[in-house]
């Protein structure tokens, strides 16, 4: 965000109730809402993200969701493969058991 750098003899204070700066002439102690002549706005380096980043955020979220979906799909495939292998192993044991001679 930015803040006003006022000329000598002035003071700027942010008014929370009005959400704007009020300016005080320190010599006369008069206040006003208008910027005094010679006011410069200075950035403190914080503010909204650049437009490109704002455009990229939905795309990045989409890519994360896509990656999650693909990983979940692969997990389900492996789970089904595991289930299939366990089932095959169980049937192989049943076939062996059926072939065993009864004593």
N, C-alpha and C positions, 0 to 999 in steps of 0.2 A: 504494500500500500504506500501511499505518499502522504506527505504532510507539508504544510506551508512554512516557508522560511521567510519571516516578515522583516521589513526594513528596521533599522535602528529606531528605537522609541516606541515600538509596537510589541505586543505580546499576543500570541494565538493560543487558544484553549479549545479543546473539543468538548462540545456540549452533548452529553449522552441522550438527553431527553429530545433534542431536536436533530440529533445525528448529523451535526455540521459544526464547523469551526466558528467561534466568535472571536472578534479582534478587539483588543483594548489598547488605546493610546495611553502609554504610561505617564505622559506629561499631564494630560488633561483628565485622565481616568475615565474617558468616555468609551463606550463599547459600540460596536457595529457588527452587522453580519457581512457586509461587503469587505472584500480583501482590500487592504491599503495598497496604494500605488507602490509598485516595486516588489510585490510579493512574488516569490519563486516557489514552485512546487518541487519538492525533492522526494525521490523514491528511496525507501529503505531496503529495497531488494525483495520485499515480499509482495505478493499479489496473486491474482488469478494465474493459472497455468497458461503457457503460450497456446495459441489456437491449434497448432499442430498436435500438441499433447492432448488437448481436449478432444480432438478428432480420433486420436489413437486409442483412448481408453476403452470405448465400446468394442473396438477391434480386438484389443488385448483380452478383454473379458470373454469375447466370443472364442478366441483361440484357446484360452484356459478351459472353457466349457467343452470345446471340441476335444482337447487332449484328455480331459477327464472321461468323456464319453468313450473315446477309443480305448483308454486303459481299462475301463469297466467292461467293455465288450471283450477285450482280450482275457480279462480275469474270468468272465463267464465261460468263454471257450475252454480255458484250461480246467475250469471246474467241471464242465461237461465231459471233457476228455478223461479227467480223473475218475468221474463216476462211471464212464464207459469201461475204463480199464479195470476198475474194482469189480464191476459186474462180470466182465469176461473172466477174470481170475476166479470169481465165485463159481461160475458155471463150469470152469475147467476142473475145479475141486469136486463139484457134484459129479461130473462125468467120470473122474477117477474113482470116486467112492462107489459109483454104480458098477464099475468094472472090477472092483475088488472081490476076490473069492470069499464066500461066506464060510466061516470055519465052525 
